[in-house]
């Protein structure tokens, strides 16, 4: 192959690489826009729902969740909470566990008897 044809082939490959890069950037930007729109839509839906809530306890819980998720503070556990966690860890270690399905069945049976 002579130099001129090699040079043309390199330019062609270079141009193809640039086109591929542009296409990738366009696709990435499109996906990013979809994500941003999705977030904006979720925020709008949440605002519409929250505005219609009239139960203080529910609003307080939502605020607590939002504050927990947006805060950089480290959660400080009380001694009671730490003790309860230790008890739970010991129960797991000793095999004293129950499945979620069993708990749901037990609750269903309890509620059915009332």
C-alpha positions as CSV (number, residue, x, y, z in Angstrom):
1,X,0.0,0.0,0.0
2,X,1.4,3.4,-0.8
3,X,1.6,6.3,1.5
4,X,-1.3,8.3,0.0
5,X,-3.8,5.4,0.4
6,X,-2.6,4.7,3.9
7,X,-3.0,8.3,4.7
8,X,-6.6,8.3,3.3
9,X,-7.4,5.2,5.2
10,X,-6.2,6.8,8.5
11,X,-8.2,9.9,7.8
12,X,-11.3,7.8,7.1
13,X,-10.9,5.8,10.3
14,X,-10.2,9.0,12.2
15,X,-13.4,10.6,10.8
16,X,-15.4,7.4,11.7
17,X,-14.0,7.5,15.3
18,X,-15.1,11.2,15.6
19,X,-18.6,10.4,14.3
20,X,-18.8,7.4,16.8
21,X,-17.7,9.7,19.6
22,X,-20.3,12.3,18.7
23,X,-23.1,9.7,18.5
24,X,-22.0,8.4,21.9
25,X,-22.1,11.9,23.4
26,X,-25.6,12.5,21.9
27,X,-26.9,9.2,23.3
28,X,-25.4,9.9,26.7
29,X,-26.9,13.4,26.7
30,X,-30.3,11.9,25.7
31,X,-30.1,9.4,28.5
32,X,-29.1,12.1,30.9
33,X,-32.0,14.3,29.8
34,X,-34.4,11.3,30.3
35,X,-33.0,10.9,33.8
36,X,-33.3,14.6,34.6
37,X,-36.9,14.7,33.3
38,X,-37.7,11.6,35.3
39,X,-36.4,13.2,38.5
40,X,-38.3,16.4,37.8
41,X,-41.5,14.4,37.2
42,X,-41.0,12.5,40.4
43,X,-40.5,15.8,42.3
44,X,-43.6,17.3,40.8
45,X,-45.6,14.2,41.6
46,X,-44.3,14.2,45.2
47,X,-45.2,17.9,45.6
48,X,-48.7,17.3,44.3
49,X,-49.2,14.5,46.7
50,X,-47.7,16.2,49.8
51,X,-49.9,19.3,49.2
52,X,-53.0,17.2,49.6
53,X,-51.9,15.5,52.8
54,X,-53.8,16.7,55.9
55,X,-52.4,14.3,58.4
56,X,-49.8,15.9,60.6
57,X,-48.2,12.6,61.6
58,X,-47.7,11.6,58.0
59,X,-46.2,15.0,57.1
60,X,-43.9,14.8,60.1
61,X,-42.7,11.3,59.0
62,X,-42.1,12.4,55.4
63,X,-40.1,15.4,56.7
64,X,-38.1,13.1,58.9
65,X,-37.3,10.8,56.0
66,X,-36.3,13.7,53.8
67,X,-34.1,15.2,56.5
68,X,-32.5,11.8,57.2
69,X,-31.7,11.3,53.5
70,X,-30.4,14.8,52.9
71,X,-28.4,15.3,56.2
72,X,-24.7,14.8,56.6
73,X,-25.2,14.3,60.3
74,X,-24.2,11.0,61.9
75,X,-27.2,9.3,63.5
76,X,-26.7,9.0,67.3
77,X,-28.3,6.0,68.8
78,X,-29.6,5.9,72.4
79,X,-28.3,3.3,74.8
80,X,-31.7,1.6,74.5
81,X,-31.4,1.4,70.7
82,X,-27.8,0.0,71.0
83,X,-29.0,-2.6,73.5
84,X,-31.8,-3.7,71.2
85,X,-29.4,-4.0,68.3
86,X,-27.1,-6.1,70.4
87,X,-30.0,-8.4,71.4
88,X,-31.0,-8.7,67.7
89,X,-27.5,-9.6,66.7
90,X,-27.2,-12.2,69.4
91,X,-30.5,-13.7,68.3
92,X,-29.3,-13.9,64.7
93,X,-26.0,-15.5,65.9
94,X,-28.0,-18.1,67.9
95,X,-30.3,-18.9,65.0
96,X,-33.3,-17.3,66.8
97,X,-34.8,-15.9,63.6
98,X,-38.2,-16.1,61.8
99,X,-39.0,-15.5,58.1
100,X,-40.9,-12.6,56.9
101,X,-43.6,-14.9,55.6
102,X,-44.0,-16.5,59.0
103,X,-44.4,-13.1,60.6
104,X,-46.9,-12.0,58.0
105,X,-48.9,-15.2,58.6
106,X,-48.8,-14.7,62.4
107,X,-50.0,-11.1,62.1
108,X,-52.8,-12.2,59.7
109,X,-53.9,-14.9,62.1
110,X,-53.8,-12.4,65.1
111,X,-55.8,-9.8,63.2
112,X,-58.3,-12.5,62.0
113,X,-59.0,-13.5,65.6
114,X,-59.9,-10.0,66.7
